[in-house]
Amino acid sequence: MLICIMILTDTHTHLYYEKDLELRAALMARCLENKVSRLFLPNVDSDSIPLVFSLAEQYPEHCFPMLGLHPCDVKANFKEELATIEREIAQRKVYAIGEIGIDLHWDKSTLSIQKEAFRIQIEWAKQLDLPIVIHCREAFDEIFEILCELKDEKLRGIFHCFSGTLEQAEKVINLGFYLGIGGVLTYKNSGLDQVVAKIPLEHLVLETDSPYLTPVPFRGKPNESSYLIYVAQKLADIKQISIEDIAEITTQNSKLVFGI
């Protein structure tokens, strides 16, 4: 008799922000208790690279690094930052370029250099045959325009923390991207549940974006990857299937994206 062990994949977590080794070990222990045994770690800038690899090296069977320059960290010195990150990518095993993209929530004045950095990093991913993990905040049209411009058979990845409309979801899917679904799905008035209800599971992956976007019932507290189980359960409720099936399908999708 075969016994299937549930495996949940957090495709986007900043768990490495916790620098206290004892607290970090507790975070990982809770992940494994909740069957969250695959964690993909995006850095945000050059300073966060050592933190990502420290965690990945400590838990090589569970943690997988990604590297890129977060759009909120695209500043006047962004070309120096990109050069540093590119050198690290050449020397390390990474599973995606990310998180990258455009964020117009905090600072619209950097749009032109955010676009430039985004294009540069998309080209890295295509040259290395890696997926990209996209941060999109109040910038869907700007991001979609660049993706359409650079679209080819190698361009693929995840729209991290998707919370858009059904029309936007269909545009993303038609480009060959997956939708990263996180804690927003559990928020009463987000409307994301109604969008996700109409999207086949083959286009979805799960994430936490910890320590941000904490799901119900812990909203208002720091998020952690172990809470992915609440996102998975909400998705199971929406699709009216078991959480084990949600775990199996979304983890398989993550394997198709990342190749591991």
C-alpha positions in Angstrom: 0.0 0.0 0.0 1.4 3.4 -1.1 1.4 6.2 1.5 1.4 9.6 0.0 3.0 12.3 2.0 1.6 15.8 1.5 4.1 18.3 0.2 3.3 22.0 0.1 5.6 24.4 -1.8 6.0 28.0 -0.8 7.2 29.6 -4.0 8.0 32.9 -2.4 9.2 33.5 1.1 11.7 35.9 2.8 12.1 33.5 5.8 15.8 34.4 5.8 14.9 37.9 7.3 14.8 36.1 10.6 18.5 36.3 11.6 18.2 34.7 15.1 19.3 31.1 14.4 17.1 29.7 17.2 14.0 31.5 16.0 14.8 30.6 12.4 15.1 26.9 13.3 11.7 27.2 15.0 10.2 28.7 11.8 11.6 25.9 9.7 10.4 23.3 12.2 6.8 24.7 12.0 7.1 24.6 8.2 7.9 20.9 8.2 5.2 20.2 10.8 2.7 21.8 8.4 4.0 19.9 5.4 5.6 23.0 3.8 8.8 21.3 2.8 9.8 23.3 -0.4 10.6 27.0 0.0 11.9 29.3 -2.7 13.8 32.3 -1.4 14.0 35.6 -3.4 16.5 38.2 -2.4 15.7 41.9 -2.8 19.2 43.5 -3.2 22.9 42.7 -2.9 22.9 42.9 0.9 20.3 40.2 1.2 22.2 37.7 -0.9 24.3 36.2 2.0 21.1 35.8 4.0 19.4 33.8 1.2 22.4 31.5 0.8 22.9 31.0 4.5 19.4 29.6 4.8 19.7 27.6 1.6 23.0 26.1 2.7 21.6 25.2 6.1 18.5 23.5 4.6 19.6 22.3 1.1 16.8 19.8 0.8 14.1 22.4 1.5 15.3 25.9 0.5 16.1 27.0 -3.0 17.6 30.4 -3.8 16.5 33.0 -6.4 18.4 36.2 -7.2 17.3 39.6 -8.6 16.9 43.3 -7.8 13.5 44.1 -6.2 11.9 47.1 -8.0 11.7 49.1 -4.7 15.5 48.8 -4.5 16.1 50.2 -8.0 17.8 53.4 -7.1 20.4 55.7 -8.7 23.1 53.0 -8.2 21.0 50.2 -9.7 23.6 49.3 -12.3 26.1 48.7 -9.6 23.6 46.5 -7.7 22.8 44.6 -10.9 26.5 44.0 -11.6 27.0 42.6 -8.1 23.9 40.3 -8.4 25.0 39.2 -11.9 28.4 38.1 -10.5 26.7 36.1 -7.8 24.4 34.4 -10.3 27.5 33.4 -12.3 29.0 31.7 -9.3 25.9 30.2 -7.6 23.1 27.8 -8.3 19.9 29.7 -8.5 16.4 28.6 -9.6 14.9 31.8 -10.9 15.6 35.5 -11.4 13.6 37.3 -8.9 12.0 39.1 -7.4 12.0 41.6 -10.2 9.4 43.9 -11.8 7.8 47.3 -11.3 6.3 48.9 -8.2 4.5 52.2 -8.6 3.0 52.3 -5.1 5.9 54.0 -3.3 7.8 55.9 -5.9 6.6 56.6 -9.5 9.7 58.8 -10.2 11.9 55.8 -10.7 9.6 54.2 -13.4 12.1 54.6 -16.2 15.0 52.9 -14.3 12.7 50.3 -12.9 11.8 49.4 -16.5 15.4 49.3 -17.5 16.4 47.0 -14.6 13.4 44.8 -15.4 14.4 44.4 -19.0 18.0 43.7 -18.1 17.0 40.9 -15.7 14.6 39.4 -18.1 17.4 39.0 -20.5 19.5 37.3 -17.9 16.8 34.8 -17.3 16.4 34.1 -21.0 20.2 33.6 -21.4 20.3 31.3 -18.5 17.0 29.5 -19.3 15.6 30.4 -15.9 12.0 31.5 -14.9 11.4 35.0 -13.6 9.5 35.9 -10.5 7.6 39.2 -10.9 6.7 41.8 -8.3 3.9 43.8 -9.7 2.3 46.6 -7.6 0.0 49.1 -9.3 2.0 48.5 -12.5 0.2 45.7 -14.3 0.0 47.6 -17.7 3.6 48.6 -17.6 4.8 45.1 -16.8 2.5 43.5 -19.3 3.8 45.8 -22.1 7.4 44.8 -21.4 6.5 41.1 -21.3 4.7 41.3 -24.6 7.7 43.2 -26.1 10.2 40.5 -24.9 8.1 37.4 -25.2 9.7 34.3 -26.7 9.8 30.6 -26.0 12.1 31.1 -23.0 10.1 33.8 -21.2 8.2 32.2 -18.3 7.7 32.4 -14.6 5.4 33.5 -11.8 3.4 36.6 -11.2 4.1 36.7 -7.5 1.3 37.8 -5.1 -1.3 38.0 -7.8 -4.4 39.9 -6.7 -5.7 41.3 -10.0 -8.8 40.8 -12.1 -9.9 37.8 -14.1 -9.0 39.7 -17.3 -5.5 40.3 -15.9 -5.2 36.7 -14.8 -6.1 35.5 -18.3 -3.5 37.8 -19.9 -0.8 36.4 -17.5 -1.8 32.8 -18.3 -1.8 33.4 -22.0 1.8 34.6 -21.7 2.6 31.3 -20.2 3.0 32.5 -16.6 1.7 31.0 -13.4 -0.2 33.0 -10.7 1.3 33.1 -7.2 -1.5 32.9 -4.7 -1.0 33.9 -1.1 -2.6 35.2 2.0 -4.8 37.8 0.1 -6.9 34.8 -0.9 -8.1 34.5 2.7 -9.1 38.2 3.0 -12.8 38.7 3.2 -13.2 41.6 0.8 -10.2 41.0 -1.5 -12.3 39.5 -4.3 -9.4 37.2 -5.2 -11.5 34.2 -4.2 -14.0 34.9 -7.0 -11.2 35.3 -9.5 -9.4 32.1 -8.5 -12.7 30.2 -8.6 -12.7 30.7 -12.4 -9.0 29.8 -13.0 -8.0 26.1 -13.5 -5.5 24.8 -10.9 -3.0 24.1 -13.5 -2.1 27.8 -13.6 -1.6 28.3 -9.9 1.2 28.1 -7.4 1.1 28.9 -3.7 3.2 31.3 -1.7 3.3 33.3 1.6 5.6 36.3 0.9 6.5 35.9 4.6 6.8 38.0 6.7 4.2 40.0 4.7 0.5 39.4 3.7 -0.3 37.1 6.6 -3.4 34.9 6.0 -6.4 34.7 8.2 -6.5 33.7 11.0 -3.2 35.4 11.8 -3.7 38.6 9.8 -2.0 41.5 11.5 0.8 39.4 12.8 4.1 38.5 11.0 3.6 35.9 8.3 5.7 32.7 8.1 5.9 29.9 5.6 4.1 27.4 7.9 1.0 29.5 7.4 0.9 28.4 3.8 -1.4 25.6 4.9 -4.2 28.2 5.5 -3.9 29.5 1.9 -3.9 25.9 0.7 -7.0 25.1 2.7 -8.8 28.2 1.4 -8.0 27.2 -2.1 -9.3 23.7 -1.4 -12.5 25.1 -0.1 -13.0 27.3 -3.2 -12.3 24.4 -5.6 -14.2 21.9 -3.4 -11.4 19.4 -3.4 -9.0 18.1 -0.7 -6.1 20.0 0.6 -3.9 17.0 -0.4 -5.0 17.4 -4.0 -4.2 21.2 -3.8 -0.8 20.4 -2.4 -0.1 17.8 -5.1 -1.2 20.0 -8.0 0.4 23.2 -6.9 3.7 21.5 -6.0 3.7 19.8 -9.4 3.2 23.2 -11.0 6.1 24.6 -9.0 8.3 21.8 -10.3 7.4 22.7 -13.8 8.3 26.3 -13.2 11.6 25.8 -11.3 12.7 22.4 -12.7 13.1 21.0 -9.2 
